[in-house]
Amino acid sequence: MKLRLDNVQKSFGATRVLDGISLDVAKGEMVCLIGASGSGKSTLLRCINLLEPLDDGAIWLDGEDIAEPALDPQPIRQRIGIVFQSFNLFPHMTAVENVMLAPRRVRKETREALRPEVTALFDRFGLADRMGHYPDQLSGGQQQRVAIIRALAMRPEIMLFDEITSALDPELVGEVLQVLKALKEDGMTMILATHEMAFARDVADRVCVLDHGRIIEEGPPAQVFTAPREARTRAFLSRVLQPV
Amino acid sequence: MSDARAGLTRRQAHERDLRRRSLLIAGGSTLAVILAIVFLVPLAPGWERVQQSFFNAEVFARTFPKLLNAFLLDVAIFAWSAPLIAALGLAVALARDVRNPVLYPLRLFGTVYTDIFRGVPVVLVVYLIGFGIPGLGLPRPWNSPYIWGTVALVLTYSAYVAEIFRSGIESVHQSQRNAALSLGLSGGDSMRYVVLPQAIRRVIPAQMNMLIALQKDVALLSFIGPVEIFRQAGVFKSLLANFTPYVVAACIFLVITVPATRLADHLIARQNRARS
């Protein structure tokens, strides 16, 4: 599995949100997108998942251009999981029903057939006793872990994470980041938009700095965080690393 | 001192006093109004006649059983109309939401349909369909006023119910639909399993109000034939030269609609609490 973005462009009205993004992601790689709010991180992830149509450019997934406008997005979305900042669990279903819905409807599997795999996922991420709970009975960190399990249950080849800890209370961030670490150890290919600089520095294989819809700098975290080449990267890092 | 003995904090004692005070005032003013009505209304010059023709106990007792019986027909018409309205209303709401260009005629139909049937008084629809279609000379049972009266009610109410369903569908945040789509669910499955269940739950109180209105509007079918409670009351009125049967009919309606209204208000209040 290999993902390649080629000159991806996207505007909302007159605003250029993505201004020619090119990026290669190898199998098992974890790429972190950092940058100020409005720099295009979220839009880029939503474009890869085809929730937003591209204006121009291409997204190659295993040699197939998934940005082709005439393509049916449904089978492609099954291969690319996404987790959102605001969880977006379905409030009228229990945690386990949230997770089973897509495999049941899309892969036509029965609850009984899914049960072992789904139970193992809940178990692994410390939610075995929360399967029958409704989202409003769960903490933010638990809801976000359920959202991750829900995406994993479709057995995606690549996972996108859109600032998944930004809506959490600080003491709940750790439990969600632990899940990401575990996924990386599994060899999952991941792209994260994140404000967790310490996490990006410790865990990411590569960091991309976005600014006004462009990747202004990319490289291994050690280089980007300690010896940034770009003045704009330095300015951004000094703002987020030393809060007033 | 006495408050301390009752085991109340200063604040609780104060609130108890306030409560007693407002109860006393509310009770007093209600009593005053009732007394005024009881004593003043009979002073009106026409009271004797009004009492005779609207609140005649003898007529009330005589007509009540038959009117109650006629009301069962209202209940029956209501009972078979309501599910049809729910189904057609939901279908029209979904038709107005389709995005596939092939199905555009469906969407257009939904829009025209709701515009027309929300724009015409119910009683006119009842007349036009209830008299018009049997006028085509259809054989029995297809000339029955029950069928076409029901059709008229279903067509009119479905238009309103569809709009309420649609507002419910639109109130479900786009992020829910996106989350469903991002998992690889089809548009239809996203609607059926994610959006609709949430939308329907949100509009149940509003739909309860439509049910209450429907229960009352069943009486409109009396204009095209069925001897339901309103028409039966009219028969008694002519027979006995007395308006009391109408009061009886009103009371029978209230027995059903007041608890239903209370329930709807309760559901709305609970929903508002849950959202805040």
Interface residues (C-beta under 8 A of the other chain):
Chain A: N49 L51 P73 Q74 P75 R77 Q78 G81 I82 F84 S86 N88 L89 F90 P91 H92 L101 A102 R105 V106 R150 A151 M154
Chain B: S175 Q176 N178 A179 A180 L181 S182 L183 G184 L185 S186 D189 Y193 V194 P197 Q198 R201
